[in-house]
C-alpha cells in the first residue's frame, strides 16, 4: 500500500510543480487545501493559499524552471510528508532569482484526493568553514558547518 501512496504523491508533486510553472491557478486550487500555508524559501514569510494563487496567477511570481531532486515520501495514515531538494529559477516582478532549496511538503488525504496543507523551503547556501564549502552535498553525503567542525573536515 505504501508504494501506491508513494506513486500517487510523486504524481501530485509533479502536478504541483507543473502548476507553478504553468501558472495554472485551477490546478493550484485543486492541489492546495483551503488552509494551506507556505513558509517562503527566500524570506521565511507565511504565504496563504489565496496569496500564492494570486501572485502566481498574475505572473507577479513567474517560475522558469523547477527541478526536484532527491524526493522522499513518508506515509503516516492519512498524512504524507514529502521531502526533497529543488533548483528553481524565475522572477518576482522584474527581479530574477535562482535558488537551490530543501523542502518539506505535508499532504493530507481528504475527500479521496491528496491536498497540500503545508510547505516549507529552506535555501541551500554554501558557507565556508576552514576554507571548505559546507551546507552542500559532498560526495553524496550531506554536510553542514557544524558537521565540518565536529568531524574535523576541512
Wavefront OBJ file of the C-alpha trace (Angstrom):
o trace
v 0.000 0.000 0.000
v 2.864 2.399 0.808
v 4.181 2.096 -2.769
v 0.764 3.088 -4.132
v 0.806 6.169 -1.908
v 4.347 6.978 -2.995
v 3.411 6.820 -6.690
v 0.289 8.944 -6.049
v 2.248 11.510 -4.071
v 5.101 11.755 -6.547
v 2.499 12.362 -9.255
v 0.870 15.019 -7.052
v 4.261 16.670 -6.526
v 4.832 16.797 -10.300
v 1.340 18.247 -10.688
v 2.066 20.925 -8.065
v 5.402 21.954 -9.583
v 3.831 21.861 -13.070
v 1.007 24.136 -11.912
v 3.549 26.640 -10.573
v 5.460 26.579 -13.868
v 2.309 26.967 -15.979
v 0.692 29.497 -13.611
v -2.297 27.122 -13.590
v -4.488 28.579 -10.849
v -7.229 25.962 -11.334
v -4.731 23.166 -10.659
v -3.300 25.029 -7.668
v -6.807 25.463 -6.294
v -7.375 21.678 -6.515
v -3.993 20.743 -5.033
v -3.808 23.225 -2.153
v -6.003 22.766 0.931
v -8.149 25.774 1.860
v -5.928 26.484 4.879
v -2.642 25.843 3.019
v 0.373 27.690 4.401
v 3.764 28.118 2.711
v 6.873 29.261 4.555
v 8.747 31.144 1.840
v 12.216 29.901 0.875
v 13.610 33.407 0.352
v 12.157 35.400 3.269
v 10.720 32.905 5.752
v 7.384 34.717 5.488
v 3.998 32.984 5.713
v 2.080 32.778 2.438
v -1.546 31.635 2.355
v -3.271 29.778 -0.468
v -5.038 32.917 -1.787
v -1.776 34.877 -1.726
v 0.202 32.159 -3.559
v -2.504 31.550 -6.154
v -2.785 35.325 -6.649
v 0.913 36.062 -7.260
v 1.349 33.000 -9.481
v -1.853 33.678 -11.463
v -0.952 37.330 -12.009
v 2.575 36.306 -13.058
v 3.963 38.637 -10.399
v 5.815 35.448 -9.420
v 6.906 33.565 -12.528
v 8.788 30.266 -12.421
v 11.001 29.432 -15.394
v 12.328 26.132 -14.002
v 11.691 23.901 -11.004
v 13.852 20.799 -10.856
v 13.053 18.486 -7.925
v 15.899 16.268 -6.714
v 16.156 13.545 -4.060
v 12.426 13.343 -3.339
v 11.400 11.093 -0.441
v 7.896 10.116 0.666
v 6.938 9.028 4.201
v 3.415 7.837 4.947
v 1.570 8.273 8.280
v -2.045 7.163 7.875
v -3.964 9.901 6.063
v -0.901 12.174 6.163
v 2.187 12.053 3.976
v 5.413 14.017 4.328
v 7.445 14.635 1.173
v 10.982 15.980 1.439
v 13.488 16.833 -1.227
v 15.657 19.429 -2.903
v 14.881 21.759 -5.757
v 16.668 24.038 -8.156
v 14.337 26.894 -9.087
v 14.646 29.948 -11.263
v 12.290 32.661 -12.369
v 11.452 36.197 -11.433
v 9.464 38.095 -8.850
v 8.085 41.149 -10.598
v 11.165 42.234 -12.591
v 13.787 40.730 -10.282
v 15.247 37.408 -11.460
v 16.050 34.674 -8.952
v 17.818 31.322 -8.937
v 17.851 29.264 -5.775
v 18.502 25.776 -4.511
v 16.445 24.654 -1.557
v 15.414 21.802 0.645
v 11.701 21.483 1.104
v 9.091 19.723 3.171
v 5.548 19.258 1.853
v 2.765 17.860 4.032
v -0.222 16.263 2.289
v -3.477 15.070 3.857
v -5.912 12.716 2.145
v -9.287 14.460 2.085
v -12.374 13.533 0.091
v -10.469 10.998 -1.996
v -7.511 13.160 -3.024
v -4.219 14.363 -1.601
v -4.201 18.038 -0.669
v -1.089 20.000 0.145
v -1.646 21.582 3.571
v 1.821 22.918 4.374
v 5.090 23.612 2.590
v 8.392 24.963 3.781
v 11.508 25.749 1.822
v 14.967 26.384 3.187
v 17.526 27.954 0.914
v 20.753 25.987 0.499
v 23.735 28.261 0.789
v 27.370 27.301 0.738
v 29.110 28.517 3.862
v 32.870 28.366 4.075
v 34.325 26.724 7.152
v 38.080 26.291 7.263
v 38.300 27.045 3.531
v 35.760 24.333 2.680
v 32.197 24.736 1.433
v 29.754 23.264 3.928
v 25.983 23.058 3.846
v 26.031 21.476 0.393
v 26.286 17.930 -0.892
v 29.748 16.437 -0.547
v 30.333 13.092 -2.237
v 26.657 12.188 -1.861
v 26.633 12.900 1.867
v 25.088 15.944 3.363
v 27.353 18.197 5.351
v 26.799 21.276 7.424
v 29.068 23.822 9.087
v 28.681 22.009 12.427
v 29.327 18.654 10.761
v 32.511 20.011 9.215
v 33.631 21.337 12.599
v 32.615 18.258 14.619
v 34.379 15.815 12.334
v 37.422 17.978 11.639
v 36.725 18.138 7.919
v 38.311 20.998 6.074
l 1 2 3 4 5 6 7 8 9 10 11 12 13 14 15 16 17 18 19 20 21 22 23 24 25 26 27 28 29 30 31 32 33 34 35 36 37 38 39 40 41 42 43 44 45 46 47 48 49 50 51 52 53 54 55 56 57 58 59 60 61 62 63 64 65 66 67 68 69 70 71 72 73 74 75 76 77 78 79 80 81 82 83 84 85 86 87 88 89 90 91 92 93 94 95 96 97 98 99 100 101 102 103 104 105 106 107 108 109 110 111 112 113 114 115 116 117 118 119 120 121 122 123 124 125 126 127 128 129 130 131 132 133 134 135 136 137 138 139 140 141 142 143 144 145 146 147 148 149 150 151 152 153 154
